Amino acid sequence: MNWSVATGLLSREASAWVDERHRLYRQGKVSEVAICGEMVQVYAGLRDEELRRAAAAYFAAEVETQIFPEMQALIAGLRAAGTEIWAVSSTNDWVVEEGVRRFAIEPARVQAARVRVKEGVITSELIDVPTDEGKAETLRRIGIPRPDAVFGNSIHDAAMLEMAQRAFPVNPTLQLDELAARHGWPVYYPAAVLADLDQ
């Protein structure tokens, strides 16, 4: 969202509104599901192709270098073994679909925060906001009530991790790390994270 503001993708009015809503979210006055939905709805009126180009530029500039090589190798191995892989995220579908291309995951296997697009124009009509329990609900809705394995890094992945046959917190937030300890889930820290911790 900061990138959208900084690059002028959003108007001044929309940027000011986003700033205010995020401040209220940090104060606990706006829920996780509400803010995740609003951060997709804020693009209403823009063209879908414009957001897809923006997502590609954003991912290349801000996220791609942070991909853990171990996760790429793991996903490649699972794909080679014929495993069905899904990406479930409360981030908008434009960014998630762009990101998972690096893992050869097709857009049809992405469940992310999304709004309806009509005649190429983004609307404010929410379709889905998978976060917290909503991530587990989304998986059940698409026919995956008990996934073989789930990987997550945030407490907002907890419900999805709890429904899995095997749960794998990866570089977890403090809240998720505490939950992992209570459940006895193995926690994985990629080499890049361990190197930062050693410094």
C-alpha positions as CSV (number, residue, x, y, z in Angstrom):
1,M,0.0,0.0,0.0
2,N,2.9,2.4,0.8
3,W,4.2,1.6,-2.7
4,S,0.8,2.4,-4.3
5,V,0.8,5.8,-2.5
6,A,4.5,6.6,-3.3
7,T,4.1,5.8,-7.0
8,G,0.9,7.8,-7.4
9,L,-1.2,4.8,-8.2
10,L,-3.8,6.1,-5.7
11,S,-5.2,9.6,-5.6
12,R,-4.3,12.0,-2.8
13,E,-7.8,11.5,-1.3
14,A,-7.5,7.7,-1.4
15,S,-4.0,7.9,0.0
16,A,-5.2,10.1,2.9
17,W,-8.0,7.7,3.5
18,V,-5.7,4.7,3.5
19,D,-3.4,6.4,6.0
20,E,-6.2,7.1,8.4
21,R,-7.7,3.6,8.1
22,H,-4.2,2.0,8.7
23,R,-3.7,4.2,11.8
24,L,-7.1,3.0,13.2
25,Y,-6.1,-0.6,12.4
26,R,-2.9,-0.2,14.3
27,Q,-4.9,1.1,17.2
28,G,-7.2,-2.0,17.1
29,K,-10.2,0.0,15.9
30,V,-10.4,-1.6,12.5
31,S,-10.4,-5.4,12.2
32,E,-8.0,-7.5,10.2
33,V,-10.7,-8.7,7.8
34,A,-12.0,-5.1,7.3
35,I,-8.6,-3.6,6.5
36,C,-7.7,-6.4,4.2
37,G,-10.9,-5.9,2.3
38,E,-10.6,-2.2,2.2
39,M,-7.0,-2.4,0.9
40,V,-8.4,-4.1,-2.2
41,Q,-11.6,-2.0,-2.6
42,V,-9.5,1.2,-2.6
43,Y,-8.5,0.5,-6.2
44,A,-12.1,0.7,-7.4
45,G,-12.3,2.6,-10.7
46,L,-8.9,1.6,-11.9
47,R,-8.4,-0.9,-14.7
48,D,-7.5,-4.4,-13.9
49,E,-4.7,-4.5,-16.5
50,E,-3.2,-1.4,-14.8
51,L,-3.2,-3.1,-11.4
52,R,-1.6,-6.2,-12.9
53,R,1.2,-4.1,-14.4
54,A,1.6,-2.3,-11.1
55,A,1.7,-5.6,-9.2
56,A,4.4,-6.9,-11.5
57,A,6.5,-3.7,-11.0
58,Y,6.0,-3.8,-7.2
59,F,6.8,-7.5,-6.8
60,A,10.0,-7.2,-8.9
61,A,11.1,-4.0,-7.0
62,E,10.1,-4.8,-3.5
63,V,9.5,-8.5,-2.9
64,E,11.4,-10.8,-5.3
65,T,14.8,-10.5,-3.6
66,Q,13.1,-11.6,-0.3
67,I,11.9,-15.0,-1.6
68,F,13.5,-17.8,0.4
69,P,15.4,-20.1,-2.0
70,E,14.5,-23.0,0.3
71,M,10.8,-22.4,-0.3
72,Q,11.3,-22.3,-4.0
73,A,13.2,-25.6,-3.9
74,L,10.5,-27.1,-1.7
75,I,7.7,-26.0,-4.0
76,A,9.5,-27.3,-7.1
77,G,10.0,-30.7,-5.4
78,L,6.4,-30.9,-4.4
79,R,5.3,-30.0,-7.9
80,A,7.6,-32.6,-9.4
81,A,6.0,-35.2,-7.1
82,G,2.5,-34.2,-8.4
83,T,1.4,-32.3,-5.3
84,E,-1.6,-29.9,-5.7
85,I,-0.4,-26.6,-4.4
86,W,-2.6,-23.6,-3.5
87,A,-1.8,-20.1,-2.3
88,V,-4.2,-18.6,0.2
89,S,-3.5,-15.0,1.3
90,S,-5.3,-11.9,2.6
91,T,-3.1,-9.8,0.2
92,N,-4.8,-8.7,-3.0
93,D,-5.0,-11.2,-5.8
94,W,-3.0,-9.0,-8.2
95,V,0.2,-9.2,-6.1
96,V,-0.3,-12.8,-5.0
97,E,-0.9,-14.1,-8.6
98,E,2.2,-12.2,-9.7
99,G,4.3,-13.6,-6.9
100,V,3.3,-17.2,-7.2
101,R,4.4,-17.2,-10.9
102,R,7.9,-17.5,-9.5
103,F,6.8,-20.9,-8.1
104,A,4.9,-22.0,-11.2
105,I,1.6,-21.9,-9.4
106,E,-1.2,-21.0,-11.8
107,P,-3.7,-18.1,-11.0
108,A,-6.6,-20.6,-10.7
109,R,-4.9,-22.0,-7.6
110,V,-4.8,-18.6,-5.8
111,Q,-7.3,-17.7,-3.2
112,A,-6.7,-14.1,-2.2
113,A,-8.4,-10.9,-1.2
114,R,-10.3,-9.9,-4.4
115,V,-13.1,-7.7,-5.7
116,R,-15.2,-8.1,-8.8
117,V,-13.9,-6.7,-12.1
118,K,-16.5,-5.6,-14.6
119,E,-15.6,-4.9,-18.2
120,G,-12.0,-4.6,-17.2
121,V,-12.7,-2.0,-14.4
122,I,-12.1,-2.8,-10.7
123,T,-15.2,-2.5,-8.5
124,S,-15.6,-2.2,-4.8
125,E,-17.6,-5.4,-4.6
126,L,-15.7,-7.9,-2.4
127,I,-15.6,-11.5,-3.5
128,D,-13.4,-12.9,-0.8
129,V,-11.0,-11.8,2.0
130,P,-9.3,-14.9,3.3
131,T,-7.7,-14.1,6.6
132,D,-7.8,-15.7,10.1
133,E,-10.7,-18.3,10.1
134,G,-11.6,-17.1,6.6
135,K,-8.5,-18.9,5.3
136,A,-9.7,-22.2,6.6
137,E,-13.2,-21.4,5.4
138,T,-11.9,-20.7,1.9
139,L,-10.0,-24.0,1.8
140,R,-13.1,-25.9,2.9
141,R,-15.2,-24.1,0.3
142,I,-12.9,-25.2,-2.5
143,G,-13.0,-28.8,-1.3
144,I,-9.8,-29.0,0.9
145,P,-11.1,-29.7,4.4
146,R,-7.8,-31.3,5.6
147,P,-4.8,-30.2,3.6
148,D,-1.7,-32.5,3.8
149,A,0.5,-29.5,4.8
150,V,0.2,-25.8,5.4
151,F,2.9,-23.3,5.6
152,G,2.4,-19.9,7.2
153,N,4.2,-17.0,8.9
154,S,1.6,-15.1,10.7
155,I,-1.0,-15.5,13.5
156,H,-3.5,-14.8,10.7
157,D,-2.6,-18.2,9.3
158,A,-3.4,-20.0,12.6
159,A,-6.8,-21.4,11.6
160,M,-5.4,-22.7,8.3
161,L,-2.4,-24.3,10.1
162,E,-4.7,-25.9,12.7
163,M,-6.7,-27.7,10.0
164,A,-3.6,-29.2,8.3
165,Q,-2.3,-32.7,8.8
166,R,1.1,-31.1,9.1
167,A,1.6,-27.5,10.1
168,F,4.8,-25.7,9.3
169,P,5.3,-22.1,10.6
170,V,8.1,-20.5,8.5
171,N,9.9,-17.5,10.0
172,P,6.9,-16.9,12.2
173,T,5.8,-13.8,13.9
174,L,6.0,-13.8,17.8
175,Q,2.3,-14.7,18.2
176,L,2.6,-17.6,15.7
177,D,5.8,-18.8,17.3
178,E,4.1,-19.0,20.7
179,L,1.1,-20.9,19.1
180,A,3.6,-23.3,17.4
181,A,5.2,-24.0,20.7
182,R,1.8,-24.8,22.3
183,H,0.9,-27.2,19.4
184,G,4.3,-28.7,19.1
185,W,4.7,-27.6,15.4
186,P,8.2,-27.6,14.0
187,V,9.3,-24.0,13.2
188,Y,11.5,-23.4,10.2
189,Y,13.9,-20.4,9.8
190,P,15.4,-20.0,6.3
191,A,19.2,-19.5,6.1
192,A,18.8,-15.8,5.3
193,V,16.8,-15.3,8.5
194,L,19.3,-17.2,10.6
195,A,22.2,-15.2,9.1
196,D,20.4,-11.9,10.2
197,L,19.8,-13.3,13.7
198,D,23.5,-14.2,14.1
199,Q,24.6,-10.6,13.3
